[in-house]
């Protein structure tokens, strides 16, 4: 993954804000001056530091929707409940006595039961596919968290992180701004 690609992703993220009519720039002149004052001294502009930014994988997968990961996680849990429901219905359908009207399939007339059971199995399979896809999205998030937690803080990583500071600060501030507005408007 090239730094050019990462920079393009960051520009795309920032471009979304500009295109939406809300050009927010969170890098103040003071922050810019502070960063410039250490960039030369700490050699943050050397090619070995700027060629492979360490946080590009975060920026590339970042979604500025404040609740996207929450929605995925809640939906995944909801689909898990559905999986238990389908399993329970189908399991009770196979284990029930013919006159047992206490189970859901037991309430279906005998001639219609096989068709209903087949349809329930198809719905269960559709749900399993969607759940599998959402689980993959959640796993990507977990992989990113794991990758972040494994970053060892040595002088090279410190320099790389400081070289990328403005980009990360801008993205974090943008998310903070959007999420702050989303929470304050939903509370009203």
C-alpha positions in Angstrom: 0.0 0.0 0.0 1.6 3.3 -1.1 1.6 6.5 0.8 0.2 8.1 -2.3 -2.9 5.8 -2.0 -3.2 6.7 1.7 -3.0 10.4 1.0 -5.6 10.1 -1.7 -7.9 8.4 0.8 -7.4 11.1 3.3 -8.0 13.7 0.6 -11.2 11.9 -0.4 -12.3 11.9 3.3 -11.7 15.6 3.5 -13.2 16.2 0.1 -16.5 14.7 1.3 -16.7 17.5 3.8 -15.9 20.2 1.3 -18.4 18.8 -1.2 -21.1 18.7 1.4 -20.9 22.4 1.8 -19.4 22.3 5.2 -15.7 23.1 4.7 -14.4 22.5 8.2 -10.7 22.9 8.7 -9.6 21.8 12.2 -5.9 22.5 11.7 -5.4 25.9 13.2 -2.5 28.1 12.2 -1.1 27.6 15.7 -1.2 23.8 15.3 0.4 24.2 11.8 3.2 26.3 13.3 3.8 23.8 16.2 4.0 20.9 13.8 6.4 22.8 11.4 8.6 23.7 14.3 9.3 20.0 15.2 9.2 18.6 11.6 12.7 19.6 10.7 14.3 18.9 14.2 12.7 15.4 14.4 13.3 14.7 10.7 9.6 14.1 10.0 9.9 14.9 6.3 12.5 12.3 5.5 11.4 9.9 2.8 11.8 6.8 5.0 9.3 8.4 7.5 6.7 9.7 5.1 6.6 6.8 2.6 4.7 4.3 4.7 2.4 6.2 7.1 1.4 4.0 10.0 -2.2 5.0 10.3 -3.3 4.9 6.7 -5.2 1.7 7.3 -7.4 3.5 9.8 -8.1 6.5 7.5 -8.8 4.2 4.5 -11.5 2.3 6.4 -12.8 5.2 8.4 -16.5 6.1 8.0 -17.5 9.5 9.1 -21.0 8.1 10.0 -20.9 8.3 13.8 -23.0 5.2 14.4 -22.0 2.9 11.5 -20.1 0.4 13.7 -22.8 0.5 16.3 -25.5 -0.2 13.7 -23.5 -3.2 12.3 -22.9 -4.6 15.8 -26.6 -4.2 16.8 -27.8 -5.7 13.6 -25.4 -8.6 14.0 -26.8 -9.3 17.5 -30.4 -8.9 16.1 -29.6 -11.4 13.4 -28.2 -13.8 16.0 -31.5 -13.7 17.8 -33.3 -14.5 14.5 -30.9 -17.4 14.0 -32.0 -18.8 17.4 -35.6 -18.2 16.5 -35.3 -20.1 13.2 -33.4 -22.9 14.9 -36.0 -23.2 17.6 -38.9 -23.2 15.2 -37.3 -25.8 12.9 -36.0 -28.0 15.7 -39.5 -28.0 17.4 -41.0 -28.8 14.1 -38.9 -32.0 13.8 -39.4 -33.0 17.5 -43.1 -32.3 17.9 -45.9 -34.7 18.1 -48.4 -34.4 15.3 -51.1 -32.9 17.6 -48.8 -30.5 19.5 -50.3 -27.1 18.8 -47.9 -25.4 21.3 -45.1 -25.0 18.8 -45.3 -22.6 15.9 -45.1 -25.3 13.3 -47.6 -27.3 15.3 -50.2 -24.6 14.6 -49.8 -25.0 10.8 -52.1 -27.5 9.2 -50.3 -30.8 8.4 -50.7 -30.5 4.6 -49.1 -27.0 4.6 -46.3 -27.8 7.1 -43.6 -29.1 4.7 -43.9 -26.0 2.5 -43.8 -23.6 5.5 -40.8 -25.5 6.9 -39.0 -25.3 3.5 -39.7 -21.6 3.3 -38.4 -21.1 6.9 -35.2 -22.9 6.0 -34.7 -20.6 2.9 -35.3 -17.5 5.1 -32.8 -18.9 7.6 -30.2 -19.4 4.9 -30.7 -15.9 3.6 -30.3 -14.6 7.2 -27.1 -16.7 7.6 -25.6 -15.1 4.5 -26.3 -11.5 5.6 -25.1 -12.3 9.1 -21.9 -13.8 7.7 -21.3 -10.7 5.7 -21.9 -8.4 8.7 -19.7 -10.6 10.9 -16.9 -10.1 8.3 -17.4 -6.3 8.6 -17.2 -6.6 12.4 -14.1 -8.8 12.1 -12.4 -6.1 9.9 -13.0 -3.6 12.7 -11.6 -6.0 15.3 -8.5 -6.6 13.0 -7.9 -2.9 12.8 -8.2 -2.5 16.6 -5.7 -5.4 17.0 -3.3 -3.9 14.5 -3.5 -0.6 16.4 -2.8 -2.3 19.7 0.2 -4.1 18.3 2.0 -0.9 17.1 5.3 -0.7 19.1 6.3 2.7 20.1 9.9 3.1 19.0 11.7 6.3 17.6 10.9 5.4 14.0 7.2 4.9 14.8 7.1 8.0 16.9 8.5 10.0 13.9 6.0 8.4 11.5 3.1 9.2 13.9 4.2 12.8 14.3 4.6 13.1 10.5 1.0 12.0 10.1 -0.3 13.9 13.1 -2.1 16.7 11.1 -3.9 14.2 8.9 -5.1 12.2 11.9 -6.0 15.3 13.9 -8.1 16.6 11.0 -9.9 13.3 10.5 -10.6 12.9 14.2 -11.8 16.5 14.5 -14.1 16.1 11.6 -15.7 13.0 13.1 -15.9 14.8 16.5 -17.6 17.7 14.8 -20.1 15.6 12.9 -20.9 13.3 15.8 -21.2 16.2 18.2 -23.8 17.7 15.8 -25.6 14.4 15.4 -25.9 13.8 19.1 -26.9 17.4 19.9 -29.6 17.5 17.2 -31.0 14.1 18.2 -31.2 15.2 21.9 -33.4 18.1 20.9 
